[in-house]
């Protein structure tokens, strides 16, 4: 399964480990993904999502119904 947030679309970034001697090696910065289940009152069901902590804050702010409506408008199947 890809390490991609279902809401924000965040995925791993590539950067460098930098040692004290300024040697550089490639590394990946992974998104803070969490598996969460949300109760959607309007659909009377649970929705499982793999989301980042930033997306969790967005859901707290706007509500799960608004976030799901935006995802469906973008063409995602939930």
C-alpha positions in Angstrom: 0.0 0.0 0.0 1.3 3.4 -0.9 2.3 5.8 1.9 -0.1 8.5 0.7 -2.7 10.5 2.6 -6.3 9.9 1.3 -7.3 13.5 2.1 -4.3 15.8 1.5 -2.4 13.6 -0.9 0.8 14.0 1.0 3.5 11.4 0.2 7.1 10.8 1.1 9.7 13.5 0.3 13.3 12.9 -0.6 16.1 14.7 1.2 19.6 14.2 2.6 21.1 13.0 5.8 23.9 15.4 6.6 26.7 14.3 8.9 29.0 16.5 10.9 31.6 16.2 8.1 28.9 17.4 5.7 28.7 14.0 3.9 25.3 13.6 2.3 23.2 10.4 1.8 19.7 10.2 0.5 16.8 9.6 2.9 13.0 9.7 2.8 10.8 11.9 5.0 7.6 9.9 5.5 4.2 11.4 6.2 2.7 10.8 9.7 0.0 8.4 8.5 -2.7 7.0 10.8 -5.4 4.5 10.2 -8.7 6.0 11.4 -12.4 5.1 11.3 -15.0 7.8 11.3 -18.7 7.5 11.9 -20.6 9.3 9.1 -24.0 10.2 10.4 -25.5 11.2 7.0 -24.6 7.8 5.5 -25.1 5.8 8.8 -21.9 3.9 8.4 -18.2 3.8 9.4 -15.6 5.0 6.9 -12.0 3.8 7.2 -9.3 6.1 6.0 -5.5 6.3 6.0 -4.7 9.9 6.7 -2.0 12.2 8.0 -2.2 14.0 11.3 -2.7 17.3 9.3 -5.7 15.7 7.6 -7.1 14.7 11.0 -6.9 18.4 12.1 -8.7 19.4 8.9 -11.5 16.9 9.7 -11.7 18.3 13.2 -12.0 21.8 11.8 -14.4 21.3 8.8 -16.2 18.0 9.7 -16.1 14.6 8.1 -19.0 15.3 5.8 -17.4 18.4 4.2 -14.1 16.5 3.8 -15.8 13.5 2.2 -17.7 15.8 -0.2 -14.5 17.4 -1.2 -12.8 14.1 -1.8 -15.8 12.9 -4.0 -15.7 16.2 -5.9 -12.0 15.4 -6.7 -13.1 12.0 -8.1 -12.0 9.7 -5.2 -14.1 6.7 -4.4 -14.8 6.2 -0.7 
